[in-house]
Amino acid sequence: MSRQERLPTLPDSIVRTAIDWQMRLRAGAGNAELQRQWQEWLHHDARHQLAWQRLQQMGGLFQSGQLPAAQAIPLLHRAETDLGRRRSLKLLGLGLAVGGSGLLATQVPRTWHADFTTRTGERRQVALAGDAEALLNTGSALDVVDGELRLRAGEVLVQGSDWRVRCRFASCAGRDASVLLREHDGYSEIRVQRGAALVAIGKQQQRLQAGEGLAISAAGTRVLGQGPLDPFGWTRGLLVVNDIRLADFLAEAGRYRHGWLGCEQTVADLRLSGVFHLDEPTAMLNNISYLLPVRVVERTRWWVRVVAA
């Protein structure tokens, strides 16, 4: 990235607040009022959104709250949003090594050298034992440990017979089934596309049929119904939405491109429906301006904001 394209340095106070919000959201997963307050803070200032974007690209380093803000802030300042997951975590590894090898060993996730990975915007199909296969979505990492799949980050669709996959909060097994698993910030999502799957959450087990889904976190589980986003659309290279908030659409679309993508608060609640091609990110954004009374402001290819027309 050239000097002219570098994103501005964020004030320490904003970075500290972003870290604090991540800690609060992890502790209060499923708290609707907390989510509302966080969204209000997030969309109050473009710098808030930039700080949050950088923080998410750092992976799970702040899950336990053991990384002091004094170490986190300079690392976040140096983490331009064009960095991929591997490069970001290498940067963090260098910073944490200065603070002590014990912290480095316990805090840095191992997703950047998993058995199978995808870069931002990439999808990858992997053949597994037997007739099973896995399709990885953007920015994902998958390991194979003693015959069991382990989703380290991102999203995967596993299909075929006799397979087992573990995510952060549960494990899932299926025979002649097609199941999607996705890691969100603070919870895991499991949806059955075809067949049936047995989901193990601690010592409890739950059977899911085609069309059913669960969101699983440390706070418990909740049933997932049909939302504004087609969860399986990406497997066909599509982002399919029906009456989705513009802010939520951009958050999803942002997973498939480098840099920061967001909108101003005045247009965040506009509703959008359509079918968009993930491999055509520029056309995807341009189409928004035809569907809604908005325009796309692109300061650089790394910083894009949707504003009122």
N, C-alpha and C positions, 0 to 999 in steps of 0.2 A: 504494500500500500504506500503510495507517495505521501510526502509531507502534507500536500494540499488536501488529500483525502482522509487524513486522520481525524477521527472523531474527537470532540472536545473532552478535556479532562473534567471529570465530575467532582463536585465538592464532596469533601469527606462526609459531611452531614447527610447527603443523599445516599451515599454508599452504605453508611451505617444504618440508615432507615430501611434500605432495601434488605439488608441482612436480617434486621430485626423482624421485618415482615415475613421473611421466609421461615424464621424460627416460629413465629406465632401461627402461621398457616399450618405448619407441620404438627404443632401441638394441638391445634383446634380444627383438625380435618373434619369437614362436613358442617362447620359452623357458618350458616348462611349470612348472619350479620357481620361476622368477621370478613367473609368474602366480599360483602358489599363495601365495607370500609376500605379493604385493600384495593378494590377496583377504583374507588373514588380517589385514593391516593395515587394509584398508578396512572390514571388519565388526567390528573391535575397538571402535570408538567411533562414535556417530552423527555426531560432529563431523568425523570423517575422511570419511564419506560426503558430508556437506554440502560440505566443501572440494573434494572430487573433482567433485561436481555443478557447483559454480560454475566450476571450472577448465575443465570440458568445454564449458560455455556460452560460454567465451571464444574458442572456435574453435581455430585452429592457431597461435596466437601463440607457443607455446613449443616448436614443432617443432625449431627449430635451436638452442635454448638461448641465443639472443642477447639475450633480454629479461631483465635482471637481476632477481633476486628482490626487490631493494629497490624496484623500480618495480612489480613484479607484485603484491606483497602489498597495498598500499593500494588498488589497482584491484580486487582480488578482494574485499576487505572491503566495497567499495561496491557490489558487483554482487549485489543480491538475486536469489534464484532465480526470481522472477517475471518477470525481464527477458527479452524475446524476443531473438533473435539480432541484429536490427538495432540495438536500443537498447543492448545490451551492447557491440557493436563501436563504436558512436558514443562511448560512455564511454571505451573503450580508446583511441580515436583522440585524444580530448582529452588523456588522460594521457600518451600517447606523444609528442604534439606538444610538450609541455613539455621532453621529454628530447632532442629533435632531429628535424628533418624527415627526415633520411636513414633513421633507424630506422623512422619512420612509413611511409615509402614502400616499404620492403622487407619489413616484417613483418606489416602489417595485411592480412588476406585480403580479397578483393573480393566475397565471397559476398553481402553485404547489398545490393548493387545489381546483381545478375546479371539476365539477361534475364527469367528466370522463377524465382519463389521461392514457398515456402509457409511459413506460420507454424506454430507448434507445434500439433499436432492437426489440421492442414489437409491435404487431398489435392487435387491439381489436375491436370486433364487439359489437355494442350496439343497443338494440331494443328501438324504439321510439314510440310515440303515433300513433295509427292506424297501418298501415302496413309499416311505414317508418323505416329505420334503418341507422345507421352510422357506418362506418368502419374507425377507427383511425389508422394512420400510426405511425412510430417511433417518440418518443419524442413529443407527441401532448397533447393538453388540450382542452376540450370542455365543455361548460356550457349550461344549459337549463334555460332561464330566461323568465318567462311569456309566455311559449309555443314556444319561439324562441330559436334556437340554436345559440351559439356564440363561434366561433373558437378563442381561446386565443393564441394558438401557434401550430406549426406543420402543419398537413395535415389531411384532412378527405374526405371521399367519402360518400355523402348522397344520398339515393335512396328511392323510394316509392312515395306515393301520398301526396299532400297537406302539404308541409313542407317549412320552412323559416330558413335561416342561415345567420348570420352576421359575416363578417371578418373585418379586420382593415380598409380597404378603401371602402368597399361596402357591400351590402346585396343581397341575392339571394333567389328567391322563385321558386319552381317547383311543377308540378303535373305529376305524372307518369314519373318521370325523374330521371336520375342518374348524379350527378354533383360532381366534385372534386374541393375543395378549399385548397389552400396552402399558408401559410405565409412565404414569403422570407424576407431577410434583406432589407427593404425599399419599398416593394411592395407586393400586394396580387395577387395570380393567381387563376383564375376561368376557368374551362374547363367542357364542357358538353359531357358526354359519351353516354347518351341515352335520347331521348325525347327533351324537350326544357325548358329553364329557363329564368326568367326575372331578370335582374341584375339592381339594383338601385345604382347609384353613385351620391350622393348628391340629387339634385332635378331631375336629368336625369335618364331615364330608357332605357335599351337596351336588346333586346331579342336575346338570343343565341340558336342556333340549335345544334344538335349532331355533334361533330367534331370541333366545334368552341371554341375559348378561348380568354381570355383577361388578360393582366397584368395591374393592376391598382395601381397607386401611387399618392402622393400628387401633382406630376407634370402633371398628366393626365393618359390616357389609351393608350395601343397599342395592336394590334391584335396579337395573338399567333398562329403561324402556326405549322406545323409538324417539330419538332426538332430531335436531335439525341437520345433523351431519350423518351421512352414510358412512358407517365405520369401515366398510369393506370397499369403498370406492377406490381407494389408493391402490388396491391390488390390480385394478384395471387401468391404472395411470390417471385416475380422475379424482377430482375433489367435487363431490356431489352434495349440495346443500339445499335445504328447503326452509325458507323463512328463518334464516339465521341472523343474529345481530352482526352488524358489520365488524365490530371490534372482535367478536369471536371468530368470524371468518378470517380476518387478518392474522389472528393468533395462530390459526391452523395453517394458513398459507405460508406464514413465516417459518414453519418447520422445514420447508423445502427450498429455502434460499438463504444465502449469507447476509449478514448485516441486520439492521433494525427495520422493522415494518410495523407501522401503527397508524393511529388516526387521532384526530382531535375529538374532545369530548362531545362537541355539538353534533357530530355525525355517528357517534359510537352505537347508538340504538337504532339506526336505520336498518331495515330488514332486507335480506338478499336471498334470492333463489336462483339456482342455475347449475350447470355442469361445466367444470373448468378442467383444462388439461394441465396436469402437474409438470409436464415437460416443456410447457410454454409459459414460464412465469411472467414474462413481459406482457404477453397477450392477456393473461389472467388479470393483471392489474389494470390494463387499458380498458378491458371490458366492464370493469366496475363503474367507470365514468359514464358509460352508456346506459347502465342499468339504474344508477342512482344519481341524485344531484350533487355529485362530488367531483373533485379533481385530484390527481395524483401529483404530489410535489416530490421531486427526486433531486435532493441536493447532490448526492453522489449515488453510485449504484449500491452503496453500503447503507444509505440512510434514506428511507422512503416513507412519506407520511401522506395519508388521505385526509383532505380537508373539504370544507363546504365549498361548493362551486360559487 
